[in-house]
């Protein structure tokens, strides 16, 4: 029963075996609890901290993950400093806290304050994907400003292009690229904002602090005389978190692991249509990451 629940939702397994969904979930939870008690826990050297929005009732849950193994370690309600403090206090010993070398986090201040308090020797690395997300939001603000500034046919051309502007150029089809080229031919500000967003990704290709810093300075200098207020706010945010950005050159961390862990958790939430028990969800996510299970669809028994 537990092995069947690894690759399908509990409701599907219950239909397959002719049992109630609550019974299948109870069996699956006992199966996962025995599994996690017997396996060897890998050491925590590099950690990732992020939050996931679960809905209006549960709101946010803080996710702490092991970047070396790519699996979640702990869930905490809300995304406050006290939430992460509880992880360091209850889940890690003093020896384990000293062993943590780097932490990949977004720019949420309570997380950074907690890490600086409990892990003074740890290097905080700003998550690349959250920074690029802010860059996409800045481009979208430029799009909205241009939408209201333009009139007539030009406004209609800007309308409905949000997802095109948020998508990387290499991921667009030839038709979508043609649509963006037509838009950029009539609106230079959108073109400049899009190019700045696309070129920011190159910042994490440098291995040395000096080269990364020079590229960031040249990127910020391109904003002169452009009158792009959202991009200027983005530049200020990058300068305020400069040490966290440069820490990537000092301590290499797998930046995509945090997003991969969140993707697994969201997949489980969609398949199970939500989880009331966070401990059960954590066990499912750990098993999914450890076994790299592929989801399959069970057919209803005749």
GIFEN-V734412 format. One record per residue. N is the residue number from 1. RES is the residue in one small letter. SS is DSSP state (@ for helix, = for strand, . for the rest). Layout:
BEGIN
[[N:RES:SS] [N:RES:SS]]
END
This chain:
BEGIN
[[1:x:.] [2:x:@] [3:x:@] [4:x:@] [5:x:@] [6:x:.] [7:x:.] [8:x:.] [9:x:.] [10:x:@] [11:x:@] [12:x:@] [13:x:@] [14:x:@] [15:x:@] [16:x:@] [17:x:@] [18:x:.] [19:x:.] [20:x:.] [21:x:@] [22:x:@] [23:x:@] [24:x:@] [25:x:@] [26:x:@] [27:x:@] [28:x:@] [29:x:@] [30:x:@] [31:x:@] [32:x:@] [33:x:@] [34:x:@] [35:x:@] [36:x:@] [37:x:@] [38:x:@] [39:x:.] [40:x:.] [41:x:.] [42:x:.] [43:x:.] [44:x:.] [45:x:.] [46:x:=] [47:x:=] [48:x:=] [49:x:=] [50:x:=] [51:x:=] [52:x:=] [53:x:=] [54:x:.] [55:x:.] [56:x:.] [57:x:.] [58:x:.] [59:x:.] [60:x:=] [61:x:=] [62:x:=] [63:x:=] [64:x:=] [65:x:=] [66:x:=] [67:x:.] [68:x:.] [69:x:.] [70:x:.] [71:x:=] [72:x:=] [73:x:=] [74:x:=] [75:x:=] [76:x:=] [77:x:=] [78:x:=] [79:x:.] [80:x:.] [81:x:@] [82:x:@] [83:x:@] [84:x:@] [85:x:@] [86:x:@] [87:x:@] [88:x:@] [89:x:@] [90:x:@] [91:x:.] [92:x:.] [93:x:.] [94:x:@] [95:x:@] [96:x:@] [97:x:@] [98:x:@] [99:x:@] [100:x:.] [101:x:.] [102:x:=] [103:x:=] [104:x:=] [105:x:=] [106:x:.] [107:x:.] [108:x:.] [109:x:@] [110:x:@] [111:x:@] [112:x:@] [113:x:@] [114:x:@] [115:x:@] [116:x:@] [117:x:@] [118:x:@] [119:x:.] [120:x:.] [121:x:.] [122:x:.] [123:x:=] [124:x:=] [125:x:=] [126:x:=] [127:x:.] [128:x:@] [129:x:@] [130:x:@] [131:x:@] [132:x:@] [133:x:@] [134:x:@] [135:x:@] [136:x:@] [137:x:@] [138:x:@] [139:x:@] [140:x:@] [141:x:@] [142:x:@] [143:x:@] [144:x:@] [145:x:@] [146:x:@] [147:x:@] [148:x:@] [149:x:@] [150:x:.] [151:x:.] [152:x:.] [153:x:@] [154:x:@] [155:x:@] [156:x:@] [157:x:@] [158:x:@] [159:x:.] [160:x:.] [161:x:.] [162:x:@] [163:x:@] [164:x:@] [165:x:@] [166:x:@] [167:x:.] [168:x:.] [169:x:@] [170:x:@] [171:x:@] [172:x:.] [173:x:.] [174:x:@] [175:x:@] [176:x:@] [177:x:@] [178:x:@] [179:x:@] [180:x:@] [181:x:@] [182:x:@] [183:x:@] [184:x:@] [185:x:@] [186:x:@] [187:x:.] [188:x:@] [189:x:@] [190:x:@] [191:x:@] [192:x:@] [193:x:@] [194:x:@] [195:x:@] [196:x:@] [197:x:@] [198:x:@] [199:x:@] [200:x:@] [201:x:@] [202:x:@] [203:x:@] [204:x:@] [205:x:@] [206:x:.] [207:x:.] [208:x:.] [209:x:@] [210:x:@] [211:x:@] [212:x:@] [213:x:@] [214:x:@] [215:x:@] [216:x:@] [217:x:@] [218:x:@] [219:x:@] [220:x:@] [221:x:@] [222:x:.] [223:x:.] [224:x:.] [225:x:.] [226:x:.] [227:x:.] [228:x:.] [229:x:@] [230:x:@] [231:x:@] [232:x:@] [233:x:@] [234:x:@] [235:x:@] [236:x:@] [237:x:@] [238:x:@] [239:x:@] [240:x:@] [241:x:.] [242:x:@] [243:x:@] [244:x:@] [245:x:@] [246:x:@] [247:x:@] [248:x:@] [249:x:@] [250:x:@] [251:x:.] [252:x:.] [253:x:.] [254:x:.] [255:x:.] [256:x:@] [257:x:@] [258:x:@] [259:x:@] [260:x:@] [261:x:@] [262:x:@] [263:x:@] [264:x:@] [265:x:@] [266:x:@] [267:x:@] [268:x:@] [269:x:@] [270:x:@] [271:x:@] [272:x:@] [273:x:.] [274:x:.] [275:x:.] [276:x:.] [277:x:.] [278:x:@] [279:x:@] [280:x:@] [281:x:@] [282:x:@] [283:x:@] [284:x:@] [285:x:@] [286:x:@] [287:x:@] [288:x:@] [289:x:@] [290:x:@] [291:x:@] [292:x:.] [293:x:.] [294:x:.] [295:x:.] [296:x:.] [297:x:.] [298:x:.] [299:x:.] [300:x:.] [301:x:.] [302:x:.]]
END
